[in-house]
C-alpha cells in the first residue's frame, strides 16, 4: 500500500511537469548527471541507495528541484508523511 502511494504521488508530479523517478540510478551524483538540463530544472527522485533505506526503514530522502512546496503538497495528498524545512538546499524526507 505505501509503495503504491509513492507511485501515485510520482505519477501526479509527472502530470505537473516534473521529471519524477523512483529508484533512479545508483546515487544522487549519477542521477543528476544522467538528466538533461531541462529535466534537472523540475525534478524529483530517489536513487537506489534511497530505495534500500525505504525498504529497510520505511523512510528515504528525495532529491528535487522546482517548487518544493508543490512537491510536498502532492506527497501529502497521497498520504505520505513528509519532513522538510522549506529550504531549497534540503532534501525532502518521506516516511511510509
C-alpha positions in Angstrom: 0.0 0.0 0.0 2.7 2.5 1.0 4.7 1.9 -2.2 1.5 2.3 -4.2 1.1 5.8 -2.6 4.6 6.8 -3.7 3.9 5.6 -7.2 0.6 7.6 -7.2 2.4 10.7 -6.0 5.2 10.4 -8.6 2.6 10.0 -11.3 0.8 13.1 -10.1 4.1 15.0 -10.1 4.8 13.8 -13.6 1.4 15.3 -14.7 2.6 18.6 -13.2 5.6 18.6 -15.4 8.2 17.0 -13.1 10.8 14.5 -14.2 9.7 12.1 -11.4 11.6 8.8 -11.0 11.8 6.1 -8.4 14.9 4.0 -7.8 16.7 6.2 -10.3 20.4 5.4 -10.8 22.8 4.2 -8.1 23.4 7.5 -6.3 22.5 11.2 -6.4 25.5 12.2 -8.4 24.9 9.7 -11.2 21.2 10.5 -11.3 21.8 14.3 -11.7 24.4 13.6 -14.3 22.0 11.4 -16.3 19.4 14.1 -16.7 19.1 16.7 -19.4 19.3 20.3 -18.3 15.6 20.6 -18.9 14.8 17.6 -16.8 17.1 18.9 -14.0 15.1 22.2 -13.7 12.0 20.4 -12.4 12.6 17.0 -11.0 12.0 14.7 -8.0 13.6 11.4 -7.5 15.2 8.9 -5.1 18.1 6.7 -6.1 19.0 3.0 -5.4 20.6 3.8 -2.1 17.5 5.7 -1.0 15.3 2.8 -2.2 17.3 0.5 0.1 16.5 2.8 3.0 12.9 2.9 2.0 12.7 -0.9 2.0 14.6 -1.4 5.3 13.4 1.6 7.3 10.3 2.9 5.6 11.9 6.3 5.0 14.1 8.0 2.5 15.1 11.4 1.2 14.0 12.8 -2.2 16.3 14.9 -4.3 14.4 17.6 -6.1 14.4 20.9 -8.0 11.5 23.1 -8.9 8.8 24.0 -6.3 9.5 22.2 -3.1 6.1 23.2 -1.5 4.3 21.9 -4.6 6.1 18.5 -4.3 5.4 18.3 -0.5 1.7 19.1 -1.2 1.4 16.3 -3.7 3.1 13.8 -1.4 0.8 14.7 1.5 -2.2 14.4 -0.8 -1.1 10.8 -1.4 -0.9 10.0 2.3 2.9 10.2 2.5 4.4 11.6 5.7 6.8 14.4 4.9 9.5 16.2 6.8 11.1 19.2 5.1 12.4 22.5 6.5 11.3 24.6 3.5 14.9 25.1 2.3 15.8 24.8 -1.4 19.0 23.1 -0.3 17.5 20.4 1.8 16.2 17.0 0.5 12.6 16.1 1.4 12.3 13.2 3.8 9.4 10.8 3.3 8.1 8.1 5.6 5.7 5.4 4.5 
